[in-house]
């Protein structure tokens, strides 16, 4: 039986999310002859020292602790970049979750603005870490914003049953989409993904009702909703993969296996587009 190991560093309020993700994922893996072993670790070092082949999950929410808010952002950013660079050097899948941009009324109003500023910076940093080191971002902020804080009854702390259900489902899908290449063949991954997708939480709107790449700007009568243009995580990951091969940190055979998987998943035309985009990023050029 195939053993899939997951290690997660999350605050206490998000441990229910990890547990729910493990339940959902194990239910989908059972029919594929795979077994999931999921454990939480006490600190970031626990992720670094996890056994080779372990899928590593990290939350940025601990950076919102009141004891850390007074640390200058430049110091926090430098530390996180160093931590995640070291974590990604192993070549094992690393997934980072964004933070829901909502502060509940029960929080200290005197620190609310500082928390919100730090939260936004952390979410932006997650995308930058993805570009730099090839980790995968699970955008919980986007998913929770689609549902709304009133319905899900939580804030950035992710407490509550509905929050654990919604975030756990997203995390399970994120693992299947990005972290199982070494454990399962493509066809098995697709079957697991279909099973998890079919168990979408009732509170979550259907995908066809969720608008893409939207950002709210302004307040009151000046409030506007605009469409944004963003880089895809796949493009970022391809560029990172090429860099790892050139630096000798990933064997060419492993990179070839990932490329073959991409072709099977996305088709030849889209895969070639991703490869070209990755080469452009690597050379620091912009397509004309």
N, C-alpha and C positions, 0 to 999 in steps of 0.2 A: 504494500500500500504506500502511495506517495505521501510523504510528510511535508507539510507547508508550515513554516514557522513565521510568526509575526511578533514583533516587539513594539510596544507603544509607550511613549512618554507623554502623558496628558495629566492635567490637574484633576483633582477628585471629582469635580462636576462633570467631567467628560468621560469618566471611566465607564459609565452606563452606555455611552455611545460606542465605545470600543467593544464592550460585551455584546451589544445588540448587533454590531457589524459582524462579529465572530459567529453569532448564531445564524444570521442570514447567509453568510458565506459557507458555513459548514453544511447547511441544508442543501445548498447548490452543489457542493463538492462531493457529497455522499454518493451520488449516482455515478461519479467519475472515479471512484476508488481512491479518493484522496482524503487525508485527514488533516485538520487544522489544529495547530498548537499556538494559542495566542496568550501573551503575558504582558502585563504592564511593568514598567521599570520605574525606579524611584527618581532617577535623574537622567540628564542627557548623556552622561558617561555610560549609563546602562545600555543606551542604544549603540554607542561606539564599540562596546565590548561584546555585543551579541555575536552569536556564532555566525560563521560565513554562510551565506545563502538566506539569511533572515530578512524578511521584509520589515523595514523600519518605518514607523509612523510617529510623527511629532506634531504637537500643538504649539502654537505661538502664544496661547492665552496666558501661560505663566509669566510672560513678560509684562502683563498688566497688573501684577501684584503691587500693592501700595509701596512696598519696600523697594521696588525697582523703578517706580515712576520718576523719582528724583535723580536717577542716573542720566547723564546727558545722552541724547539720542546717538551722537557720534560714537560714543563708547559702546552702546548697545548694538548698533549696527556692525561695528568692527568685530565684536565678539561673536555675533550670530553668523557673520560671513565666515569667520575662521572655523566655528563649530560645524557648520554645514559643509564646508569644503572638505574637512576631515571625514565627516560622516559619509559623504558621497564617494570618497576615494576608494572605498571597498568595491564599488561597482554593483553592490546589491541595491534593489529598489528602495528609494526613500520617498515617502509621501508626507506632505505638509498640509495642514488644514488652515484655511483662512478663518477669521473671527467675525462673527455676526456684529454688524455696526449698529447696535442698539444698547442703550444704557438704561436699565430699569429704574423705576422711581425709588426703589429701596437702597440704591447706591448713594454714597456720600456726594451730595450736590456740589460741594466745594472742590471735589476732584474730578467731576464729570467731564469737564472740558479737557483736562490733561489726559484722562483716559481715552477720550475720543480721538485726540490728536495722535497719541501713541498707537492706538488701534489702527488708524488709517495708514500710518507709516509702516506698521508691521505687515498689513495686507499687501501694500505695494512692494515691500521687501520680498515677500514670498514669490512674486512673479520675477523679481530680479535674481533671486537665488535659483529659480528654475532655469533662467537663461544662462547663468554662470556655471552651474554645477550639474544640471540635468535632472534635478529632483522633480517630482510630480506634485502639482497643486490640486487639492480637493477644495473647490470654492464653496465652502459652507455659507459664506456671507451671501453669495448670489442665491443659493437655494433657499435660505431662510428669508431673504428679502422678498422672494417670489411669493412666499406664503404669508408673511407679515408677523410682526411681533405679537399682535393681539391674538391671533389664532393659535400660534405655537406656544404662547405664554412663557416666553423666556427672553433673556437678553444675551450679552456676550458670554455670560457664565455657562450657558447651554444646560441649565438645570431643567428637570421635568421630563415626564414620560414622552410627550410628543416631540420634544427636542431630541431625545435619545433615539426615537424611532426614525425621525427624519434624517438626522446626521448619520446614524448607523447604516441606513440604507445607502446613502451617498458614499460613505466610506467603503462599504462592501463593493459597490459598483466601481469605485476608483481602483480598488485592489485588482479586480478582475480585468479592468481595462488596461492597467499599466504594469502589473507586478507578477504575473503568473507565467511569463514566457518560459522560464527555466523549469517550471513544474508540470505544465500541462500542454498538450498539443493544441493548435489553433481551434480545431473543431470542438474539443472539450471546453475550451474557454468560452466559445460562443454559446454552447448549451448552458453553461453556468450563468452567463450574462443574461440569457433569455429568461431563465428561471428567476433571477433576482429582479429583473425589470418587471416581471409579471407581479411581483409582490410589492409594488410601489405603495407607500403609505397613503391612506385615504386622505390625509390632510394635504398632500402634495398635489398641485394642479397638473393635469395632463401636459406632456411636453409640447403638444401642438398649441396650447394656450399660453405658453410662456414666451414673451418676446425676447429676442436675442440682442445682446450687446447694448443695453440701454443704461443711461446714467441720468439721474435727476439732478438738475442744477437750479440754484436760486430758491427763493422762498415766497410764499403768498402768491400775489398776482403775478410776480415775476418768475414763478416756478416754471421750468421747462423740462421736458424729457427729450434727450438727444440720443442719437445712435453713435456708438463709439467704434473705432477701428482698432482691433487688437491683434497682436502676434499670437499665433497658436502655440500651445504647449508642445505639440508634435514637432513644429519647426525648431523650437528651442532644444528639444531632446536630440534631434538628429544632429544639430551642430555640436552639441556636447559629445555625442557618441563618436563623431569623427575626430574630435580633439583627443578623446581617450585612446583611440586606436593609434593616432600619430604619436602620442606620448608613451605608447607601449603599456598602458594600464588596462587595456582590454584586448584580448587576443583577436586577430582578424577573423578567426572562425566564429567566435561568439558574436562579433559584429555582423557577420554574414548571416548567421541564424536569425538575428533580430531583423535584418533587412528582408529576409525571406518571409518572416512572420508579417511584416508590414505590407508586403506585396499581397499576401493572401488576405489580409484584413481589409485593405483599402483599394486594391486593384493596382495594376501596373502604372497607369497614368498618374494617379494621385501620389503613389509612392515615389515616382521619379521627380514629381514636383517637390515633395518633401526633401528628397536628397539634394536637389538643386538649391533649394532654399537654405538647407544646412550648410552647403559649401559656400554660399554667398555670405552667410553669417560668419563663417570661419575666416573668410578673407577680409571681413570688415567692409564689404561692398554693398551697395544698394542696387537692386535690379532696376534697369532703365525702362 
